């Protein structure tokens, strides 16, 4: 059964006070393995899980009807990465991220470490999806590679790609675990626990969403790295849902919802850690509450992802009307399809994105700029010339704001975490009013953008 192991912490004399230098006894938590768990799920939570899995399936199935599949996939992955970073206190607005991205692509120095670390999380999420899309088992090498990619752009890159060899803890201070909120397993227990976790990830003992939720909670409990555990653990959600075939195209931005429900999220993970026999009803009950949180967050993320997918359709239809007649698979056609997932491009990056020569790509960029779809900007300290699809940036901002509201409606319930300012209404609107008022229509003075539509699931109580 899960247990707590008592250890003594010897003072290292680097604390700020006498109390912090005295040492203490502390308890490190060692969880039960996941393999062979006869999990019992209450009927109401099983229904929530089934509804959430259906919502993920519908999002992926409906995606085939949208005009910009690649752009939608790129956007949702970026949204998930941004949300995962927010949970760790790393928040950077869309334009700030893009400025750092452009500077790094040009070999420059951004001077913005927060934005750079968020970009590292995006790269790690992309690698997680790539590794999960192969027929091979997901192994320790894959997990370490994702962590290495995440940490490559951090201030502690030397910690990347290696399991910890020292005790870590959550909460309290940075000197000792004496007053920590949670102390993970000692380092000598980590290899066996990771082996169990990865074997579980490659199996099918439970349904896909249950597997993703339990794998994430177990990973966060093990806390196998010295840094970057939260972001790596949320990338593991993508791995499971992609491997099990529930989300072959899109994983909804679950982390953006969990960032809003941060207290509920932490409570759910804390409750997952039990001190009862491995197959006891108490262990299942503790896991069930976490599964409720995860299922509800997934449903909420799917609702907003589908809303964004519809907005892309309206937006790209408007763009094509502005462009006029465009030949299929021409540079302009390919760029229109790609922009929702890459809203700021240079001629060079757009050329790589659409697989056309720089000369043909330059013609496409010029055509879209002349049509008012792209606007030229100079970005970064070096004033790099780029072209920005402001409609997409405004949509992204709108989704961030909506997901930061407990109800999904920033008029009815204000955002509960820092969010970008609401974008100004664009100069053009489609003849048919678009789904969300943040992309079309008059701006209401003094009020946040509403995101009306189907009722969003609220955090479980």
N, C-alpha and C positions, 0 to 999 in steps of 0.2 A: 504494500500500500504506500501511498504518498507519505512522505515524512519530513520532518525538520531535523537537521543535524546541528548540534551545538558546537560552536567553535569559539576560540578566544582571539580577539584582535589585539595585537601588540602595537603599542603606540609607535609612530614613526617620527614624532617630534616635528611635524610640519604643520600642525594645526594652529589656529589663531588664538586659542584660549587654553588655559590649564585643563579644563574639562575635556576638550577635544584631544588632549595629549595623554589621557589617562588609560586608554584602552578599554575593552569591554568584552562581554560574551554576546554572541549574536547567533541567530538561527537561520541557516540556509535551507531553502525549500527544495526538495527533490520530488518531481511529479511522477505519477504512475506512467508507464508506457502507453502509447495509443493502440498498439497492435493487440488484437484479441479482445478489445473492450466491448462488452455486451451492452451498449448504450441503449437506454430506454427513454424515448421522447414522448412527452404528453401529447395527446391528440390535437389540442389547440395549437401547440407550437409546430407539430408536424404539418398542420394545415398552413401555417405561416410560411414554413420552409417550402412547401409545395407551391404556394402562390409566388414566392420570390423566385424559385427556379423557373416557373412558367414565365415570369416577367423577363428574366434574362434570356430565355429561349425566344420569346416574342421580339425582344430588342434585336437579337441577332437575325431572326427570320425576317423581320420587317426591314432590316438594313439592306436587303437585296433590292428593295423597291426605291431606295434613295439614289439620287443622282451622283453622289460623291462619296462612294464607299471608302476610298483611300483617305480622303480628307476627314471623314467622320471617324475612322479608326485612329488616325493620328491625333485628332482633337481629344477624343475620349482618353487616350493614353496620357496625353499631356495634362488633362484635367485631373486624372487620378494621381499623377506624380506630384502635381502642385498641392493637392489636398493632403497627400501623405507627408509632404514637407511641412505643411502648416501645422500638423499635429506635433511636430518636433520644434515648433517655434520659428521655422524658416519660411517667412512670407515675403514674396516679391511680386509686384504687379506684372501684368502681361507685357507691357512695353519695356519695363525694366529687365525682364527675362530675355526678351528678344534683343535688346541692346547688348546684353552680355553675350548672347549666343552669336550675334554677328561679329562682335569683337574677337571672340575666341576662334571663330571660323577663319578670320583674317590673320590670326597669329598675334593679335594684340593683347593688351592687359586691360581688363575691365575695371579693376579696383573695387569690385562689388562682390565680396566673398559669399554673401547670402545668395545672390542670384546664381553664382557659379555652383554652389552646392545644390540648389534646386535643379539646375541643369544636369548635375551628376545623377540626381534621382531619376530624371527623365530617361537618361541613358541606361540606368540600371533596370528600369521598368521595361524598356525596349529589349534589353538582353534577356530578361526573364521570359518575355513572350516568345522570343526566338528560340530559347532553349526548350520551352514547353511545347513548341510546335513540332519538334522532331519525334520520331517513333521510339527513340532511345529512352531508357529510364532517366529520371532526373536524379543526379547523384551529388555527392559532396563537392565534387569539382565544379559542378554547375552553380551550386549555392555560393561557393567561395568566389567564383568569377563574378557573380552578380554583386556581391559585397565589395569586391575589389573595384569594380566599375563605379559603384556608388562613392567609395572613399577616395578615388583618384583625384577628385576635384575638391577635397576637403582640406582643412588645415591639419588633419592627422592622417595623411595618406599612408603612412607607414603601418597603420593598423589594418589596412584593407586586405581581404583575402586570407585571413588567418583567424582561427578560433582563439579565444582568449586563454591565457595561461595563468591568470590571476583572478581573484574573487572580484566581482563587481556588484553593484547594488543600485537601487532606484530610490531617489528621495534622500532626505537628510542633508549631509554635506559631502564635499569631495574628499574628505580626509579619512573617514572611517564609516563602517556600516552600523554604528551603534544606534543611531536613530533613523535608520533607513525605513522607508515605507515597505520595501520588499527586497529580499536578498535571494537571488537566483541560486541554482545548484553550484557547488564548488567546481572548479575547473576540471578535476579528474573525473567527474561524472558526465561532462559534456559530450565526449565522443560517443558513448553508448546511447545517450538520449538522442543525439542527432541521427545516429544509425537507425534507431527505432522510428523517428519522425520521417526520415526520407523513405524508409520502406513503406510506411503508412501512406505517404504521398503517392507512391507508385502503385498502390493497391486500389481496391474499390469496396472496402468494408462498409462504407456509408455512402449516402447520396452525395453528388458533387458539392452542393452548397454546405452540407454538414461537414464534409471533408475539408473544404477550404476554411471554414470557421474554426474547426478544431485544430487544424494544422497551424493556423495563425496564432491561436491562443497558446498552443504548446510551444511554438517557437518563441513567443514573447516571454513565456515562463522560463524557458531554458536560457534565454538571453546569451547566445553563444559568442557574441563579439564584444570587444571592448567599447565599440561605438557603432552607430548605424543600425542597431537592432530593429527599431520600429519600422524604418523604411524598407529594410530587407524583408521583414516579416510581412509587410503589406504587399510587397512584390510576390511573395509566395502565394497569396490569394490568386493572383493572375495565373501563376503556374498551374495550380490545381484546376481552376475553372477552364483553362485552355486545354490541359491534358485530358480532362474528362469529357471534352466535347460539348460542354454546356455553353461555352462562349467562344466559338471558333473565329469570330470576327471582332466582337467588341466585348470588353469587360466594362460594365458601368462604373462611373467614378464613385465607388463606395467610400473611398478615403475622404472625399470632399464632404460627404454626409457625416462620417465619423468625426471629422474636424469640428463640425458644428455641434455634434452630440458628444463632445470630448469627455464630459463628466460621466455620462451613461456608458461610453466606450470603456473608460478606465474601470468603472464599477463592474461591468460585465467581465472584463479580463480578471479582475481581482476575485470575483466570485467563482470563476472557473477553477481556482486553486483550492483544493479540498484536502482534508486530513481524515479521510474515511477509507474503508476497504475498496479495492480496485473496481469491483463490480457491484458496489452498494447502490441502493436507490439514492443515497445522498450525493454520490458522485454524479449520477445522471441528472439529478435536480440542479446541481450547481452548473453543469454544462448547459442545461436547458435554458436558463436565463440568458446566458451568453448567446445561444443560438437565436433566441428571440430578438435580441438587439441586432445581431448580424443580418437576420432575415428582413427585419423592418428597414434597416439602412439600405439593403440591396434593392428592395422594392422602391424606396424613395429615389435612389440613384437611377433606376431604370426609367421612372416617370420623367425625370428631367433630361435624361439622355435622349429619350424619344422626342421630347419637345425640341431639343436642339437639332435633332436630325430633320424634323419638319422645317425648322427655321433655315437650315442649309438649303433645302429644296426651294423654299420661297426666294432666298437670297440668290442662288445660282440661276434660277429662272429669270430673275430681274436682271442679273448680269448679262445673260445671253440676249435678252431683249435690248439692252444697251449696246451690246457688241454688234448686233445684226447677224447676218448670215455668217456662220463659221463652219469650216469643213471639219468633219469628224476626224479625230486623231491628229489634227493639226496642232501646232504649238499653242495656239490660243485656247483650243478645246481642252488640251491636257492641263494647261495652267489653271483654267477655271475649275477643273475637277480637283486639282491639288491644293489650291489656296486655302480651303477651310482648315486643313491641317498644318499649313505653313503660311501664316498670314503676312509674314515679312520676308521678302526675298531680295537677293541681288541677282544680276544676270547670271553670275557663275553658279549660285546655289539653285536657281530655277532651272538652269541647264541640267544639273545633276538630277534634279527632282523629276523632270519630265523626259529625260533621256534624249534631248535634242541638242544640236550644235549651238554654240554661243550665239552665232549670227541669227539662227532661226528663233532662238529663245529671246534675243534682244528685240526682234520684230514682234513677238508675242507680248512681251512686257510693254512695248510702246503702244500696241493696239489696246491693251487693257488700261493703260494710263490715259490714253486719249478718250476712252469711253468712261472715264471717271471711276473705274473699279480699283485701280492702284493709284497711290499718291507717292511722289518721291519725297524721301526724307534723308537727312544727313544724321547719322547716328554715332554715338560713342565719342571718345576723346579725339580720335583720328578723323572724325566726320566722314565715316564711310557712307557711300551713297547706296540706299536701299529703296525698295518699293513696298508700300504698306497697304494691305487690304483692310481699311478701317472698319468696314462692316463686320468682318470676322472678329476683330479685336473687341468691338462693342458687344457682339454676341457672347464671347467668352466672358467678358466682364459681367454681363447680365446673368449668365449661368452661375458664376461665382457668387453673385449677390443672392440669387434665389436659393442656392444650396446653403448659404450662411444663415438663412431664416429658418426657424424651427418649423414653420408651416409651409415654406416655399413661396410665401407672398410677403414681400418686404414692406407692403403697406399695412397689412394686418399684423405682422410681427417683424420687428426690426432685426437686422442681422445681429447674431450673438458673438461675433468675432470680427476683427478688422477685415474690411473688404474694400476693393477699389471703388472710387467714386463712380456714380452712375454716368454713363456716356451721354453726351448730347444727342438729341434726335438727329439722324442722318438727313442730308439734304434731299434725298430721293426716297420715295416709298413706292412699293408695287401698287398697281391698280387695285388688286385684291388685298385687303388689310392682312398683314402678317399675323402669325399666331401670338407672338409676344410683343407687348408694347414697348420693350426696350429697343426694338429694331425699327420701329416705324410709328409715326403718329406724333402728336404734339406732346411736348414735355410739360408736366404739371409742376408749376413753381412750388418749391418747398416740400415736395414729396418724393419719396423713393420710388423706383420703378416697380410696378406691380407685375407679378407673374401669375396671373390667374389661370385657372385650368382645373383639372381633376384634383381633388383633395390629396395632399401629400401625407404619407404616414408620419406620425409624430414619434418621438423617441419613446420606447417602452418605459413604463413606470415601474 
